[in-house]
């Protein structure tokens, strides 16, 4: 199948060609015709399958064909500002040859960014991509007119519910016209997503693509390693491999650990940057831009970017610690091997995280191959897939046992 088979406007075909898309992915093959046929859609597809283009192309196509009609034609709601910015950039790319405008609406910026967002909303920019909190902040001010809206798109719907945005989403929907087309995209399809879909979507077309599975091009592996030796293991994996591994993404679950990893790797003279919640939005964007442009080799980040970036050709993803939620593993490792490319995903498992690692293997339906530690590091903990999860106080990536007072 080719993109020309979708009967999109010529300006969109030019944008697709300029970006370098050659053929539709499975999610695009199924979703685009359904959306063009004016159907509500609920789609479940893992990260990296091209789901953004699956809804962006039909939306731009509609906006192009209704360019003379003023007003906001589509609203995309995303869980994080990083994802909102990324979606907006993709819209700009696909619509490069079309007179269709878009604007990302998110919090954390300056007063100028608020004014820019307000102007776009008042003007009626064709496509608005926003985070729930900032969208509500604008909507309650009374100057946003949604009467011309045709599309409501919920991207990363499962993540938004995990982050507690259900009430915010329903509040935003209360400002929208009832006659609209609803599109819901999610990486997983738990019961709470289906419950929300029943309230929002009308007779939707259901699409399921590789639910909760990692991309075929990812070479996955794991090391059983104690916390004290993780930095040494990172060094051994990536030192002197700038050409083979030009782009490495290291995930940790806490900003404390991210900062510590960054400090330790800087001592070893690695070219790197970090992203965590303490950084301003402009600082995050600068780091992401340098990472995307290969100005830095290593990016250390919390899960704030596990679903919020779309950078091609990431060579390796390292889970410095095991993610709390098995689904987060799918999203972390999904940053590599995108669009049928190849990539490496390595997970460090300490003695406290074996139960969480076991849940990941159960989700995947198969074991993750374990690699042998270098002799310089020695022997790590022995893997116990039946281990019970340990609870306690984490400090700098280590568990401190609770001491029972007499």
N, C-alpha and C positions, 0 to 999 in steps of 0.2 A: 504493500500500500504506500502511496505517496501523499504528501500534503496537498497536492493539487486535486486529489480525489475528494477533498472536503468542500469544494466549491466556495472557498473564501475569496474575498476581494483581492485583486492583483497586488495592491500595496502591502497586504499581509504576506503574500508569497515572496515578495521582494525582501521583507524583513526577516522571514524565516531563512531564506537563502543567505542573506548577509550575516546572520548569526552563525550559520554553519549547520543547521539542522538538515539531515539528509532524509530520514524516514521517521514516521510517527512511532512512538513507543506503544506498547499494548494499552496503557491507560488512555493515551491520546486517541488511539483507534476506536476505543469504545465510548469515551466520554464526549468527544467533540461532536459526532453525529447526533447524540442524544440531546446535547445542549442546543445545537442548531435547530433541532426538531421541537424546541421549546418545552422540553421535559425537565422536571426536577430531577436531580441526580444525587445519590449518596455513593461515594466512591471510597474504597479502602485500598490504599496502595502504599508500599514502603517508600521511604525517602530515597530520592535519586532516580525515580522512575519517570520523571517528566510531568508530574501532575499539575504544576503551575501553568505550563503551556496548555494543558488540557482544558483549563477554563479561561485562561487569558486570551487565547486566540478567538474563540467565539464571542467573547465580550467586546474585544476590539472590533471585530467584524460588525457587531450590532451598532457600536458607537459610530463607526465609519458610515454605515448606511443610514444613520440618523443624525448626521453631523449638523443639520440645520435646526434640530430640536435642542433647546437649551435645557440645562439641568444635569444633576448627577444621575448617571445612567447605571452605574454599578458600584456596589460597596463590598469591599473585601475586608473581612475581619481576621486578624492574625494575632497569635498570642504574645509575640515579642516585637520590639521595635526593629531588631536586626532582621527578622523575617519580613516585616512590613517594608523596610527599605529594599530588601532583596527582590521582593515581588514588584515593587515600583520600578526598579531598574530593569527587570525583565519586560515589563509593560513598555517602558521607554524604548527598549531594543526592538521588540516586535513591531511597535507602532512608529518606528523611525520614519517610514515613508507615508504615514497616514496622519491626517489632521486630528489626532486623538490625544487628549491630555490626561495626565494622572498626577496624583499627589499623595505622598505618604504622610499620615497624621499619627504622631506618637508623642509621648511625654519625654521629659528629661532635657529638653532643649532650652534655648534662651527665649526672651520675650519676642525677639524678632521671628523665631520659628513659629511661635503661637500666631503672630500676625500673618505670617505667610500661609499657615494652615487655614486661618479664618478667611482670608481672601479667597483661597481656592474653594472653600466650602460655600461661601456667599456667591461667588462667581458661577458655581455649578460646574466645576471641573468634571469631565466625563467619568473618570474612574477614581474613586477614593479608596486607599488602602490604609487601614488604621488599626491601632490597638484598642481594646475595649474601654479602658479608663479614659484615654484622651478623647475618644469619639463621644463618650457620654458628656464629658466636660464641655465640648462644643455644642452638643445637641440641646442641653438644658439652658443654654444661653438664648435660644429662640431664633437664631438667624440662619439655621440650616434648613433648607427646603429639600425634602426627599420625595416630593410628589411625582417627579419624573423617573424615579428609580425603576429599573427593569430587573436587575440581578442583585441578589444577596448571596455572597460566597463566604462560607466558613472554612478557612484553611487551618490545618492542624487542629481539628475540632477536639480530638481526644486530649491534646496538650492543654487546650484552653479550659476544659473541664477539670483536668488535674490541677490547674492553677487557680481554680475557684472562680472562674468567670461566667458560670451559668447565669446567675442573676443579671450580670451586666449585659450579656448577650440578649437575654429576653427583654431587658429594658430598651436596648437599642432597637430591637425589632418593633417595639411599641410605637416608634417614631416613623416606621416605614409603611408604605401603602400595602394593603392586603394582596392586591393583584401584582404579583411579581414572580420571578423564577428563582428557585432556591437551589443552591449547589453546596453540598457538604463534602469536604475531603478530609480523610483521616488516615493515619498510619495503622491504627488498630480499631476494632469495632466491638468494644465492651458493651454490656447492657445499657449503661448510662448514655452512650452515644445513640443507641437505637431509640431510647426513650425520648431524647431530645429531637431526633429526626422525626418521630411521629407527631410532635407538636409543631414542627416548622415546615416539613416537606409535604407535598401533596402527590400521592401516587408516584413515588420516585422510581427512576431506573436505578437498579442496584448493580454496582460494579465492584468486583473483588480481584485484586492483582497481588499475588504473592504475599498474603497476609503474614505479618510477623516473621519474615524470613530475611536473611541478609542477601545482598546481591551475589550473583554467581562468581563475579570476578574478585571477590575478597578472599585472600589467603589468611585464615584465622589461626591464631596460636595463643598459648597462655604459658606464663611462667609462675610456678609456685615459689614465692620469694618473700622473705621477711622485709619489713618496712625499711630497716636500716641499710639495706643493699639496693633499694630501688633506683636511687640516683646513679649508682655505679652501673647498674644494668642498662639504664637509659643511655649513659655514655658509651657503653660497649656496643649498643645497638646502632647508634647513629654517628659516632665519631668518625670523621674522615670520609663520610659518605654523602657529601654535598651533591655530587653528580648523580648518584644512584637514588638518593632520597632528598630531592630538593625542597620538598614541602611536607613537614611533619606536624601533626596536630596531636597534642597531649591533653587528655581530659582528666580532671580531678573533680571530685564532688563538692569541695569547699573552696572558698576564696582564700582561706588561710593556707591550704596546701598549695594552691596555684602560686601564691606569692613566694612560698618557700621553695618550690621547684624552680621558679624563675631565678631566685637569688642563687641557688646552688648551680644551676646551669650557666649563669652569667660568669660565675667564678671559673668555669671551664672554657670560657670564651666562645660559647655558642652564639650564633646570631638569632636572637629570639625576641618575642614580645608576649604580652599576656592580656587576657580579657576577663574581667570579673565585675561584680556589681558596684565596686567602689569607684570605677572609672566613669568619667563623664562620657556622654554619647559621642562627642567629637573625638575624644581619645580612643574610644573603641573603633570608630570609623577609620582613624589614621592607622591603627594597628592592623585592621582587616585589609586595608588597601595595600599596606606594605607586604603583608603575607600573600595576598593575591598576586602582587607584582613580583614576587620572589625576592623582595628586598631583605626579608628575614626568612630563615630556614624553618624555625620552630615557633609554633604558636601554642602557648599553654593557656587553657581556658576551663571555666566551669561549664555546666550543661546549658548555660545561657546561650551558647552558640551551637548546641548539638542539633537544633532544628532551624537555626536562624541564618545560616550561610549557605551559599551555593557556589563554592569555589571549585573550579575544575582541576583535575590532575593532582589531588592530594596523594602523596606517595604512601604515607603511613599514618595510621591512627594508633596512639598508645593510650590504653585505659590505665592510668597510673594507679587508680584503685577501681574496684568493681562498682559499677553503678548500683544504686539502691533498688531501682526498678528494672526488671529484665527488659522492658520495652525501651528503656533509655539506652540499653546496649545496642539495640537495632539502630537507633538514631545516631549514636556516636560513631559506630563503625560504618554507617551509611554515608559518612562524609567522604569516604574514599570509594574507589571503583564505581564512580557514577557514570551513567550513560554508556554502559558496556565496556568501561575501561577496567584496568587491573589495579589492585591495591593490597596493602598489608594491614591487618588489624591485630595488635598484640595487647593482651590483658595481663596485668600483674595481680596475682592472687595471694594475699597474705593468710595467716592462719585464722584470722577473724572473719574473712570474707568468703569462706568456702561455701557456706549455705547460699549466699546470694549468687555465686558463680554457678552452683548446681541448678538454681532456678533458671538461669540463662540457658544452660544446656537443655533443660526440659522444654523451654519455650522453643528452642531451635529444633528439637527433636533428634538431636545427635550430639555426641561429645565434641568438644573443641580440643584439637591436638595440643598436647603439652610438650614444651621444648625443654631441653636440658640446660641448666644454668652453667655459665662459664666456670671453669675450675677456680678462677680468681675469686669468685663469689662464694663458692662452696655449695653446700646442700641447703635446700629450702625446706619448708614444711611439707609433709606428705599430704596429698590431696585426699580428702574424705568427702565424697559426694553426699553422704548421709549426715553431714555435720549439722548441728542446730545453730541457728543464728545467735551470735553473741551480742549482748547489749552492754553498754557502759558509756563512759565519757571519752570522746575522741579528742585528742590534742596533738596537733601536728601530724595527723595521719596515724597515730598509734592509739591503742586502747589502754585506758588506765583502769585497772580493776578497782571495783568499789571495795573499800576496806570496811569490814564489819567492825563497828565499834563495840567494845565490851561495856 
